[in-house]
Amino acid sequence: MELKDTFNQIHDRIDAACRASGRSPNEITLIAVTKTVNIESIEEAVELGQVVFGESKLQEAIPKVEALGTRAEWHFIGKLQSNKARKVAELFNAIHTIENDRQLNEIAKQEKVVDVFVEVNIGEEPQKSGILPSQVGEFVKVVLKCPQVNFRGLMTIGPNLQNGEVLRPYFRRMRKLNEEVGGNWLSMGMSGDFDVAIQEGATHIRVGSALFGARQYN
Ligand SMILES: *Cc1c(COP(=O)(O)O)cnc(C)c1O
């Protein structure tokens, strides 16, 4: 399928999820996740009107960000090692994966103010990144003290349960937590489950394979 068609499909799904929950598609930011996707395809997506892109590795993102210039906005969605945090803050418009003080200390060494989400391990899964739900309130207070970050809200990668409907209670808990800490943006939902995430209050959805096809890792 051509990129034009997959973008149309995704926009149709966004519209349907918004209709089902009384929301407006204007409230939803589609982040096109371009890890492993080449610059030509990103250029094509920009031609189709896509503006916001997501990458999870700094090294992979650098040539893409440089090639696209001011025609695109970039959100960092990967695990953020603190030794890369300063450079990521300089290069990206937003970071979705803030989860510790070391990252904040590094971001504070540069001048730009970057939009950030705090990542939450909503399923309380061992091995998974993110702050536990019970610790989010305390951590957001720390984030709010860092002048180089603009706290926007929470982000989660839900448990890998395949079926969006099974994830609904997790997404619902995320929305409640986000309200408790004063978040206005809420990053949740990927190719397989963003419909349910939108119904439960997502403002930013991160969609890769449903747009660009299955990722080919070398
Ligand atoms: C890769 C990735 C996505 C996109 O996943 P798809 O299932 O391909 O839509 C979303 N969020 C994060 C954090 C990712 O790493």
The ligand as a Gaussian input file, in Angstrom:
#p B3LYP/6-31G(d) Opt

LIG

0 1
 C        8.361000       2.006000      17.967000
 C        7.535000       2.766000      18.942000
 C        6.219000       3.141000      18.651000
 C        5.515000       2.761000      17.362000
 O        5.122000       1.432000      17.426000
 P        4.158000       0.799000      16.304000
 O        3.566000      -0.381000      16.983000
 O        5.016000       0.466000      15.154000
 O        3.150000       1.832000      15.970000
 C        5.525000       3.874000      19.590000
 N        6.085000       4.219000      20.766000
 C        7.346000       3.881000      21.092000
 C        7.900000       4.310000      22.392000
 C        8.105000       3.133000      20.199000
 O        9.354000       2.795000      20.526000

